[in-house]
Amino acid sequence: MQKLTTEALLTSYEGALKFSNPLTDTISTDQFSAEYPEHPEWAVGPFRKDDSLSFRQVQDWADPTGIGWTADSIYNPSVMERDGKLYLFYRASPRKESVSSRIGVAVFDPETGWQDSPANPAIYPTMDNEILGCEDPKVYQANGRYYMFYNGIWTIGPGEAETGQEPDAYPLGAVGCDINVAVSDDLIHWEKLGLAVPHEISRYWAKGAVIPGTPRAKPSRSAGTT
């Protein structure tokens, strides 16, 4: 696994700025997140968009990595309610669907509306398995604490793709994806605990950090962003 360095983060960011996809380049975030031609029987909903609850990021955060990172799109959010306020956790990317993502938090107060947390980014690359970004937060409450499961994206080095792989396993590319976990007592400040799914289980690819709800855990809810 490649070591996380400022130079490696800058390379990831510069690559993200050049990312292009014929579909995502031409559609809005609303279309990307919420427009589907069919509604399967198993789907939850339908939902109705409430523009008064839409969060819009109006300024970039200070960059703790020192590479001049900025965001072009925010998406893939989840929401947790606490003391009458909504806490929105979202993925921010230099380009829609690019690497080099960070995770931010915004708080909705019914009296004052949305405010982006001054502590953002809440989650950004600090570990080797986050060298290509931190993505797609899912937040849960259990035993009086909050737990965020998110994807860490990293570079698979030469030879690693074959390490521990079964003969009939799916082929790996140049990118690995882990489920990492962080904990918080206030939903604003987070402490990383590291890898949630060992590589012996994930085989270097564990996507979609979702845990089914139980009587002891409250899963986060999806919400629209622009």
PEQUIZI-V171427 format. One line per field, one symbol per residue. burial: I if it has 16 or more other C-alpha atoms within 10 Angstrom, else O. Layout:
burial: ???
//
This chain:
burial: OOOIOOOOIIOIIIOIIOOOOOOOOOOOIOOOIOOOOOOOOOOOOOOOOOOOOOIOIOOOIOOOOOOOIIIOIIIIIIIIOOOOOIIIIIIIIIIIIIIIIIIIIIIIOOOOOIIIIOOIIIIIIOOIIIIIIIIIIIIIIOOOOIIIIIIIIIIIOOOOIOOOOOOOOOOOOOOIIIIIIIIIOOIIIIOIOOIIIOOOOOIIIIIOIIOOOOOOIIIIOOIIIO
//
